[in-house]
Amino acid sequence: MNRDKLYLRSNVVMEPLVSQWYAWLYLIAPSTAPLYVANQHLKIMQSFVEKPMLHVAALKNPQLIGGPFINHGVDKVPEIKRLLEVTAREQAALVELAAALKALDGLLSEHDRGMSLEELYPRVPEPLRGYVELCYDLRNQPSARLVEAMLYRSPYYREASQSLLLWRMNRDERSFIFSTPRLEDEASLLLRRPFRAPAVRELCELRARPAPFDHYKELLDAPADKEELVRSFLTDEPPPPPPRYEGDGVRVRYFGHACVLIESRGVSILTDPSVSYRYPTDLPRYTLDDLPARIDYVLITHAHADHLMLETLLAIRPRFGTVIVPRSNGSLEDPSLRLALRQIGFDNVVELDELEEIEIEGGAIVGLPFFGEHGDLNIRAKLAYLVRLQEKTIVAAADSNALEPMLYRRIRDVFGAVDTLFLGMECEGAPMSWAYGPLMMAPLARKMDQSRRLCGSDAQRAGEIVDLLGARQVFVYAMGQEPWLGHVMGLRYTEASPQIVQSNELVARCQASGVSAERPYCLQEIEFLP
C-alpha cells in the first residue's frame, strides 16, 4: 500500500451522533433536542441500567423492533451507565430547558383565555426569557413562538455534543438505531468533531482524492491503539470515475427508498438522499460511487430521518451546490430545516414554499403541497416537488396522503398532466407518538395516538392522486424495503403486510387502465429521449 496516496474507502460509514445518539433534525434543533434528551434518551438509558434483561428479551420479538429498547447486551450496562451519567451532567441545561418548556405550557393553559398575554412575560421560566414570544391564534388559543435563530446562539446549542462514529460496513444489515446510543468498540472510532468542522468535510473529500497516512491520523486524532483500524479504513485503489449523463434527454435513476437522481446534460437533481455504500453484495444497487461529481440541487421533502438523512448528506456534502428545503412555521414541533442545516455546515440552503419555483437550466423546480404523514400536527415543513426538465414533468411526492383529493385536481389545473409520479405508500405508519411523543406537553390517549398515524396513501388514495394528476407513469417508492435502510426504518415486510398488499393493488389498477406502474427495488433507470 502506498502510504502517500491513500483514499478513504467507499464503505467507511460516518454516523453522525448527538450525545452518542444517531442524529436527526430534532436532535440538532435546540428547541426540540432538550425534550428528546429529557423525555426519551435519559429514560431509555435509565431503564436499561436498571433492567437490562427486559431490553434483551424485548428485542427477540420482531414486533418490538423500533420500540424503546436498547440493542446492547448485558455486558454493556457499565458503559451505558457512564453515558447516562455524562449526559445528565453535560446536558443539565437542556434538561432544565425541557422543564421550562413544560412549565411555560402550564402557565399558558392556566391563563385567563383571551386576555392580554403581556403580563405573563415576567413569569416566563428563566431559561426561556428572551427566547419566546407569546401569542394567540384566531380561536384565542395561547402559544409560544420560539426564536430559533437566537437559541442557536445560546448555551442550549452545544456543538461539543456532536461526533461521528467511523466503521466499515461490509453487509446490508444494520440494527435499528433510534432507540440505542452508539458505543465505540475495537472496530470503530469516535471522532469528536462538530458536523461543520473542516476535518469532517475533508474526510468526505478524501473518498475521491488521496492523502498520506499521517494526514489521516491527524484528521482523526487517532490514538496509537487505533492506528491499525485507521489503516483498515484506507486504500490506495482510486474510486471509479464519477458517472455523468451525456445524453440529449433526461435520465432518472432510483437509488432506493425516496432517493431519485434526475439528470440532463446540464443539471443534476437528487431527492431525499439515502444512498448505499459500496461493498461486495449479490443485490445490485447504486452506491455513493454512482453519484455524479457535481450535484446541482438536493431536494428535501420533509424532516423525517429516512428523508433528511444526515449520514448521507454529510457524506456527499462536498459534491452538491444548493439544498432546497420546505419552509417551517416556527412552532416547537416544526423547527427550521434551513437553520439547522446551515448551522451544521451546509452553506447554500434555500427555503421553498408551496407553488414557489426555482428556474434551472432547461426547466424549473416547483414546491407542491404535501398533506398527511405527520399525525395531524401543524407541521408546514413538508413539500412534494415537481421537476420540469426538457419538457418532461416528474413529481416526487414523498409520503403524500390524499386526505383531500381536490388538491391534486387543482395542481393539475395549474401545471397540467404529469409524466412520471414517484409516490410513497407507507399506508399503515407508526402512531404519532413514535416520532413526536417527547414533544407532547400532555399524555395522549392511546385511541387518539393510534388514530393519528404517520401514514401515506393506501391504494384508493394513491389511485386518486394518479388519476387526478393524469400521471402516465407511476413508481411506488419510499417503502423502506431496501436492506441497507433497516437502521432507520425498523420495518420487516411480508407479502401479507398492508404496505405490500396496497402497493400491489395500486400497480395492478394502474396497469389495467393503461398506466405504466411498478414498485422499484434497490435500483431502476429510465431515460426520456427528446
C-alpha positions as CSV (number, residue, x, y, z in Angstrom):
1,M,0.0,0.0,0.0
2,N,1.3,3.4,-1.0
3,R,1.3,5.3,2.3
4,D,1.4,8.7,0.5
5,K,-1.7,8.2,-1.7
6,L,-4.5,6.7,0.3
7,Y,-8.2,7.2,-0.2
8,L,-11.0,6.8,2.3
9,R,-12.7,3.5,1.4
10,S,-16.2,3.7,-0.2
11,N,-17.7,1.6,2.6
12,V,-16.5,3.6,5.6
13,V,-19.6,4.8,7.5
14,M,-19.5,8.1,9.3
15,E,-22.5,8.0,11.6
16,P,-23.5,11.5,12.9
17,L,-24.2,11.4,16.6
18,V,-25.5,13.9,19.2
19,S,-24.5,12.8,22.7
20,Q,-23.8,9.4,21.0
21,W,-27.4,9.1,19.7
22,Y,-28.0,8.9,16.0
23,A,-28.6,12.4,14.8
24,W,-31.7,13.7,13.0
25,L,-33.2,17.2,12.8
26,Y,-34.9,17.1,16.2
27,L,-31.6,16.4,18.0
28,I,-29.9,19.2,16.2
29,A,-32.6,22.0,16.8
30,P,-32.0,23.5,20.2
31,S,-35.8,23.9,20.6
32,T,-36.6,20.2,20.4
33,A,-33.4,18.5,21.4
34,P,-34.0,19.2,25.2
35,L,-37.3,17.3,25.1
36,Y,-35.8,14.2,23.4
37,V,-32.9,14.2,25.9
38,A,-35.1,14.6,28.9
39,N,-38.2,12.6,27.8
40,Q,-36.6,9.8,25.8
41,H,-32.8,9.3,26.0
42,L,-32.3,9.6,29.7
43,K,-35.4,7.4,30.4
44,I,-34.3,4.7,28.0
45,M,-30.8,4.5,29.4
46,Q,-32.0,4.5,33.0
47,S,-34.4,1.6,32.1
48,F,-31.6,-0.3,30.5
49,V,-29.3,0.2,33.5
50,E,-32.0,-1.0,35.9
51,K,-33.5,-3.8,33.9
52,P,-31.1,-4.8,31.0
53,M,-32.7,-8.3,30.6
54,L,-36.0,-6.6,29.8
55,H,-34.4,-4.9,26.8
56,V,-32.6,-8.1,25.7
57,A,-35.8,-10.1,25.9
58,A,-37.9,-7.5,24.1
59,L,-35.7,-7.3,21.1
60,K,-36.1,-11.1,20.5
61,N,-39.6,-10.2,19.4
62,P,-39.5,-8.7,15.8
63,Q,-42.7,-6.8,16.6
64,L,-40.9,-4.7,19.2
65,I,-38.1,-3.5,16.8
66,G,-38.4,0.2,16.9
67,G,-39.6,0.3,20.5
68,P,-37.8,2.0,23.4
69,F,-35.3,-0.9,23.9
70,I,-31.6,-0.6,23.8
71,N,-29.9,-3.1,21.5
72,H,-26.9,-3.9,23.5
73,G,-26.0,-6.9,25.6
74,V,-26.0,-7.0,29.4
75,D,-22.2,-6.6,29.3
76,K,-22.7,-3.0,28.1
77,V,-24.5,-1.9,31.3
78,P,-21.4,-0.2,32.7
79,E,-20.8,1.8,29.5
80,I,-24.5,2.8,29.3
81,K,-24.4,3.8,32.9
82,R,-21.3,6.0,32.3
83,L,-23.0,7.6,29.3
84,L,-26.2,8.2,31.3
85,E,-24.1,10.0,34.0
86,V,-22.2,12.0,31.4
87,T,-25.4,13.0,29.6
88,A,-27.1,14.0,32.8
89,R,-24.1,16.2,33.7
90,E,-23.3,17.7,30.4
91,Q,-26.9,18.2,29.2
92,A,-28.2,19.5,32.5
93,A,-29.0,22.9,30.9
94,L,-31.1,21.1,28.2
95,V,-33.0,19.1,30.9
96,E,-33.7,22.4,32.6
97,L,-34.9,23.9,29.3
98,A,-37.2,21.0,28.8
99,A,-38.7,21.6,32.2
100,A,-39.1,25.3,31.4
101,L,-41.0,24.4,28.2
102,K,-43.3,22.2,30.2
103,A,-43.8,25.0,32.8
104,L,-44.5,27.6,30.2
105,D,-47.2,25.4,28.6
106,G,-48.8,25.1,32.1
107,L,-48.6,28.9,32.5
108,L,-50.4,29.5,29.2
109,S,-53.0,26.9,29.8
110,E,-53.9,28.4,33.2
111,H,-54.1,32.0,31.9
112,D,-57.5,33.6,31.6
113,R,-58.1,32.7,28.0
114,G,-58.4,35.6,25.6
115,M,-57.0,38.2,28.0
116,S,-53.7,40.0,27.2
117,L,-50.6,37.9,27.4
118,E,-48.4,40.9,28.2
119,E,-48.5,40.3,32.0
120,L,-47.1,36.8,31.5
121,Y,-43.7,37.8,30.2
122,P,-42.1,38.3,33.7
123,R,-43.4,34.9,34.7
124,V,-41.9,33.0,31.7
125,P,-39.4,30.5,33.2
126,E,-35.9,32.0,33.4
127,P,-34.3,29.6,30.8
128,L,-36.8,30.8,28.2
129,R,-36.7,34.5,28.9
130,G,-35.8,36.4,25.7
131,Y,-36.3,33.3,23.5
132,V,-40.1,33.3,23.2
133,E,-42.9,35.4,22.0
134,L,-46.4,34.8,23.5
135,C,-49.3,34.9,21.1
136,Y,-52.9,33.8,20.4
137,D,-54.4,32.1,17.3
138,L,-57.7,33.3,16.0
139,R,-59.6,31.0,18.4
140,N,-57.9,32.6,21.4
141,Q,-55.7,29.6,22.0
142,P,-52.4,30.8,23.5
143,S,-49.0,29.5,22.4
144,A,-45.3,30.5,22.5
145,R,-43.2,31.2,19.4
146,L,-39.6,30.2,19.9
147,V,-36.9,32.5,18.4
148,E,-35.0,29.6,16.9
149,A,-32.1,31.7,15.5
150,M,-31.5,33.1,19.0
151,L,-31.5,29.6,20.5
152,Y,-28.7,28.6,18.1
153,R,-26.6,31.4,19.6
154,S,-27.4,30.3,23.2
155,P,-25.8,27.8,25.6
156,Y,-28.6,25.4,24.6
157,Y,-27.0,24.6,21.3
158,R,-23.9,22.5,22.2
159,E,-21.7,21.6,19.2
160,A,-19.5,19.7,21.7
161,S,-22.2,17.1,21.8
162,Q,-21.7,16.3,18.1
163,S,-19.4,13.5,17.0
164,L,-19.1,10.9,14.2
165,L,-18.6,7.1,14.6
166,L,-16.5,5.7,11.8
167,W,-16.6,2.0,10.9
168,R,-16.5,-0.2,7.8
169,M,-19.7,-1.6,6.5
170,N,-19.5,-5.0,4.8
171,R,-23.1,-6.2,4.7
172,D,-26.5,-4.8,4.4
173,E,-28.0,-5.5,7.9
174,R,-27.8,-2.7,10.4
175,S,-29.8,-2.8,13.6
176,F,-32.5,-0.2,14.3
177,I,-30.7,2.9,15.6
178,F,-33.0,5.4,17.2
179,S,-33.5,3.6,20.5
180,T,-29.9,2.8,21.1
181,P,-26.9,5.0,21.9
182,R,-23.8,4.2,19.9
183,L,-20.7,3.0,21.7
184,E,-17.1,3.0,20.4
185,D,-15.5,-0.5,20.2
186,E,-12.5,-2.2,18.7
187,A,-14.0,-1.9,15.1
188,S,-15.0,1.7,15.3
189,L,-13.5,5.2,16.0
190,L,-15.4,8.0,17.7
191,L,-14.4,11.3,16.1
192,R,-15.4,14.1,18.5
193,R,-15.9,17.0,16.0
194,P,-18.9,19.1,15.2
195,F,-20.6,18.3,11.9
196,R,-19.5,21.6,10.4
197,A,-15.8,21.1,11.2
198,P,-13.4,21.4,8.2
199,A,-12.0,17.9,9.2
200,V,-15.4,16.3,8.6
201,R,-15.8,17.9,5.2
202,E,-12.2,17.0,4.2
203,L,-12.7,13.3,5.3
204,C,-15.6,13.1,2.8
205,E,-13.5,14.7,0.1
206,L,-10.8,12.0,0.7
207,R,-13.0,9.4,-0.8
208,A,-12.1,11.0,-4.2
209,R,-8.6,12.4,-3.6
210,P,-5.6,10.8,-1.8
211,A,-3.7,11.9,1.2
212,P,-0.8,10.5,3.2
213,F,-1.5,8.1,6.1
214,D,-0.1,10.6,8.7
215,H,-2.7,13.2,7.5
216,Y,-5.5,10.8,8.2
217,K,-4.1,10.2,11.7
218,E,-4.1,13.9,12.3
219,L,-7.6,14.4,10.9
220,L,-9.0,11.6,13.0
221,D,-7.0,12.4,16.1
222,A,-6.3,8.7,16.3
223,P,-4.7,7.2,19.4
224,A,-1.9,4.7,18.9
225,D,-4.1,1.7,19.6
226,K,-6.4,2.8,16.8
227,E,-3.8,3.2,14.1
228,E,-4.4,-0.3,12.6
229,L,-8.1,0.4,12.5
230,V,-7.5,3.7,10.7
231,R,-5.2,1.8,8.2
232,S,-8.1,-0.5,7.5
233,F,-10.3,2.5,6.5
234,L,-7.9,3.3,3.7
235,T,-6.9,2.0,0.3
236,D,-4.5,3.0,-2.4
237,E,-7.1,2.0,-5.1
238,P,-8.7,5.1,-6.5
239,P,-12.5,5.1,-6.8
240,P,-14.2,4.7,-10.2
241,P,-14.6,7.9,-12.1
242,P,-18.0,9.5,-11.2
243,P,-20.6,9.0,-13.9
244,R,-22.0,11.9,-15.9
245,Y,-25.1,11.8,-18.1
246,E,-24.1,13.0,-21.6
247,G,-27.4,12.2,-23.4
248,D,-29.8,14.7,-25.0
249,G,-32.8,13.8,-22.9
250,V,-33.4,13.2,-19.2
251,R,-32.2,10.2,-17.2
252,V,-33.8,9.2,-13.9
253,R,-32.1,6.8,-11.6
254,Y,-33.7,5.3,-8.5
255,F,-31.2,4.8,-5.6
256,G,-33.6,3.3,-3.1
257,H,-36.3,4.5,-0.8
258,A,-37.1,8.1,-1.8
259,C,-33.7,8.9,-3.4
260,V,-34.0,9.7,-7.1
261,L,-31.3,11.2,-9.3
262,I,-32.7,13.3,-12.2
263,E,-30.2,14.4,-14.8
264,S,-29.9,16.2,-18.1
265,R,-26.7,17.1,-19.7
266,G,-26.8,20.5,-17.9
267,V,-28.2,19.8,-14.5
268,S,-28.4,17.1,-11.8
269,I,-31.0,16.9,-9.0
270,L,-31.1,14.4,-6.1
271,T,-34.1,13.9,-3.9
272,D,-34.0,12.8,-0.2
273,P,-30.5,11.3,-0.4
274,S,-30.2,7.9,1.3
275,V,-27.5,6.0,-0.6
276,S,-25.9,2.7,0.0
277,Y,-22.2,2.2,0.4
278,R,-20.1,0.1,-2.0
279,Y,-19.2,-3.4,-0.7
280,P,-19.5,-7.0,-2.1
281,T,-23.1,-8.0,-2.4
282,D,-25.4,-10.1,-4.6
283,L,-28.0,-7.4,-4.6
284,P,-27.4,-4.8,-7.3
285,R,-27.8,-1.2,-6.3
286,Y,-26.4,2.3,-7.0
287,T,-23.9,3.5,-4.3
288,L,-22.1,6.7,-3.4
289,D,-19.7,5.9,-6.2
290,D,-22.6,6.2,-8.7
291,L,-23.4,9.8,-7.9
292,P,-22.0,12.4,-10.3
293,A,-19.1,14.5,-9.2
294,R,-21.4,17.6,-9.1
295,I,-25.0,17.5,-7.9
296,D,-26.6,20.9,-8.5
297,Y,-29.6,20.6,-6.3
298,V,-30.6,18.4,-3.4
299,L,-34.3,18.4,-2.6
300,I,-35.5,17.5,0.9
301,T,-39.2,16.7,1.2
302,H,-39.5,16.7,5.0
303,A,-37.6,16.2,8.2
304,H,-38.3,12.5,9.0
305,A,-34.9,10.8,9.4
306,D,-35.4,8.5,6.4
307,H,-35.8,11.6,4.1
308,L,-33.5,14.1,5.8
309,M,-30.7,11.5,6.3
310,L,-27.8,13.4,7.8
311,E,-25.4,10.5,7.3
312,T,-25.7,10.6,3.6
313,L,-26.0,14.4,3.4
314,L,-22.7,14.8,5.2
315,A,-21.0,12.1,3.1
316,I,-21.9,13.9,-0.2
317,R,-21.7,17.5,1.1
318,P,-18.6,18.3,-1.0
319,R,-20.4,17.3,-4.2
320,F,-23.5,19.5,-4.2
321,G,-24.4,23.1,-4.6
322,T,-27.8,24.0,-3.3
323,V,-30.0,22.3,-0.8
324,I,-33.7,23.1,-1.2
325,V,-35.9,22.6,1.9
326,P,-39.5,23.3,2.8
327,R,-40.3,26.4,4.9
328,S,-41.3,25.7,8.6
329,N,-43.9,27.6,10.6
330,G,-41.6,28.2,13.6
331,S,-43.6,26.2,16.1
332,L,-42.0,23.8,18.5
333,E,-43.0,20.7,16.5
334,D,-41.8,22.3,13.3
335,P,-38.2,23.5,13.6
336,S,-36.5,25.2,10.7
337,L,-34.6,22.8,8.3
338,R,-32.7,25.8,6.9
339,L,-31.4,27.0,10.2
340,A,-30.3,23.5,11.3
341,L,-28.6,22.6,8.0
342,R,-26.8,26.0,7.9
343,Q,-25.7,25.6,11.5
344,I,-24.0,22.2,10.8
345,G,-22.1,23.4,7.8
346,F,-24.3,23.4,4.7
347,D,-23.6,26.8,3.1
348,N,-26.3,27.2,0.5
349,V,-29.7,26.2,1.8
350,V,-32.8,27.7,0.2
351,E,-36.3,27.5,1.6
352,L,-39.1,26.9,-0.9
353,D,-42.8,27.4,-0.3
354,E,-45.9,25.9,-1.9
355,L,-46.1,26.7,-5.6
356,E,-42.9,28.7,-5.5
357,E,-40.4,27.7,-8.2
358,I,-36.7,27.9,-8.9
359,E,-35.6,28.2,-12.5
360,I,-32.9,25.7,-13.6
361,E,-31.2,25.0,-16.9
362,G,-33.9,23.5,-19.1
363,G,-36.8,23.9,-16.7
364,A,-37.8,24.5,-13.1
365,I,-38.2,23.0,-9.6
366,V,-41.6,23.7,-8.1
367,G,-42.8,23.1,-4.5
368,L,-46.1,21.3,-4.2
369,P,-48.3,20.9,-1.2
370,F,-47.7,17.7,0.8
371,F,-50.6,16.6,3.1
372,G,-50.6,13.9,5.7
373,E,-47.9,11.6,7.2
374,H,-47.4,13.9,10.3
375,G,-50.1,12.8,12.7
376,D,-52.2,15.9,12.1
377,L,-49.6,18.1,13.8
378,N,-49.2,21.6,12.5
379,I,-46.0,20.9,10.5
380,R,-45.5,23.1,7.5
381,A,-42.0,21.9,6.6
382,K,-43.0,19.3,4.1
383,L,-43.1,19.6,0.3
384,A,-43.5,17.4,-2.7
385,Y,-41.6,18.6,-5.7
386,L,-42.4,18.9,-9.4
387,V,-39.3,18.9,-11.6
388,R,-39.8,20.2,-15.1
389,L,-36.9,19.3,-17.3
390,Q,-36.6,19.2,-21.1
391,E,-40.4,19.4,-21.3
392,K,-40.9,16.4,-19.0
393,T,-42.6,16.7,-15.6
394,I,-41.5,14.4,-12.8
395,V,-43.2,14.6,-9.4
396,A,-41.5,13.3,-6.2
397,A,-44.5,13.2,-3.8
398,A,-42.8,11.5,-0.9
399,D,-45.4,10.1,1.5
400,S,-48.2,12.3,0.4
401,N,-51.6,11.2,1.6
402,A,-54.7,12.2,-0.5
403,L,-56.6,13.4,2.5
404,E,-58.2,16.0,0.2
405,P,-58.3,14.6,-3.4
406,M,-59.3,18.0,-4.8
407,L,-55.8,19.3,-4.1
408,Y,-54.5,17.2,-6.9
409,R,-57.1,18.3,-9.4
410,R,-56.1,21.9,-8.6
411,I,-52.4,21.1,-9.0
412,R,-53.2,19.6,-12.5
413,D,-55.3,22.7,-13.3
414,V,-52.1,24.8,-12.7
415,F,-49.4,22.6,-14.0
416,G,-51.0,20.2,-16.4
417,A,-50.7,16.4,-16.5
418,V,-47.6,14.7,-15.0
419,D,-45.3,12.4,-17.0
420,T,-43.9,10.5,-14.0
421,L,-45.0,10.2,-10.4
422,F,-43.0,8.8,-7.6
423,L,-45.2,8.2,-4.6
424,G,-44.6,6.5,-1.2
425,M,-47.2,4.1,0.2
426,E,-46.4,3.5,3.8
427,C,-50.1,3.3,4.4
428,E,-50.1,2.0,7.9
429,G,-47.4,4.1,9.6
430,A,-46.4,4.4,13.3
431,P,-48.5,6.1,15.9
432,M,-47.9,9.8,16.1
433,S,-46.1,9.4,19.5
434,W,-43.4,7.1,17.9
435,A,-41.7,10.2,16.4
436,Y,-43.2,13.1,18.3
437,G,-44.1,11.7,21.7
438,P,-41.2,13.5,23.5
439,L,-42.6,16.9,22.4
440,M,-46.1,16.3,23.8
441,M,-46.9,18.5,26.8
442,A,-49.7,16.2,28.0
443,P,-50.2,12.4,27.6
444,L,-52.1,11.4,24.5
445,A,-54.9,8.8,24.9
446,R,-54.0,5.6,23.2
447,K,-57.0,5.6,20.9
448,M,-56.0,9.1,19.8
449,D,-52.4,8.1,19.2
450,Q,-53.5,5.1,17.2
451,S,-55.8,7.1,15.1
452,R,-53.2,9.8,14.2
453,R,-50.7,7.7,12.4
454,L,-47.6,8.7,10.3
455,C,-49.0,7.2,7.2
456,G,-49.1,7.9,3.5
457,S,-51.7,6.8,0.9
458,D,-53.3,3.4,0.5
459,A,-54.3,2.1,-2.9
460,Q,-57.6,4.0,-3.0
461,R,-56.0,7.4,-2.2
462,A,-52.9,6.7,-4.3
463,G,-55.1,5.9,-7.2
464,E,-56.9,9.2,-6.8
465,I,-53.6,11.0,-6.9
466,V,-52.6,9.1,-10.1
467,D,-55.9,9.8,-11.8
468,L,-56.2,13.5,-10.8
469,L,-52.7,14.3,-11.8
470,G,-53.1,12.4,-15.1
471,A,-49.8,10.6,-14.4
472,R,-48.6,8.5,-17.3
473,Q,-46.0,6.5,-15.4
474,V,-46.0,5.6,-11.7
475,F,-43.3,4.3,-9.3
476,V,-44.2,3.3,-5.8
477,Y,-41.1,4.3,-3.8
478,A,-40.2,5.2,-0.2
479,M,-41.3,1.8,1.0
480,G,-38.2,1.2,3.2
481,Q,-37.7,-2.3,1.6
482,E,-34.0,-1.9,0.7
483,P,-32.0,-3.9,3.3
484,W,-29.4,-1.1,3.9
485,L,-32.2,1.1,5.4
486,G,-33.2,-1.2,8.3
487,H,-31.4,1.0,10.8
488,V,-33.7,4.0,10.2
489,M,-36.9,2.1,9.2
490,G,-37.3,-0.7,11.6
491,L,-39.6,-2.5,9.1
492,R,-39.8,-6.1,8.0
493,Y,-42.4,-6.6,5.3
494,T,-44.0,-9.8,4.2
495,E,-46.3,-10.4,1.2
496,A,-49.2,-10.0,3.7
497,S,-48.0,-6.6,5.0
498,P,-50.6,-3.9,4.3
499,Q,-48.0,-1.8,2.5
500,I,-47.2,-4.6,0.1
501,V,-50.8,-5.5,-0.4
502,Q,-51.9,-2.0,-1.1
503,S,-49.0,-1.1,-3.4
504,N,-49.6,-4.3,-5.4
505,E,-53.2,-3.3,-5.7
506,L,-52.2,0.2,-7.0
507,V,-49.8,-1.2,-9.5
508,A,-52.4,-3.7,-10.8
509,R,-55.0,-0.9,-11.0
510,C,-52.7,1.4,-13.0
511,Q,-51.6,-1.3,-15.4
512,A,-55.2,-2.3,-16.0
513,S,-56.0,1.2,-17.0
514,G,-53.0,1.6,-19.3
515,V,-50.7,3.5,-16.9
516,S,-47.2,2.1,-16.6
517,A,-46.6,1.3,-12.9
518,E,-44.2,-0.7,-10.8
519,R,-42.6,-0.8,-7.3
520,P,-38.8,-0.4,-7.8
521,Y,-36.4,-2.2,-5.5
522,C,-32.8,-1.2,-5.0
523,L,-32.2,0.4,-8.4
524,Q,-34.0,1.5,-11.6
525,E,-33.2,3.6,-14.6
526,I,-35.4,5.3,-17.1
527,E,-34.5,7.7,-19.8
528,F,-36.7,10.2,-21.6
529,L,-35.4,11.0,-25.0
530,P,-36.1,14.2,-26.9
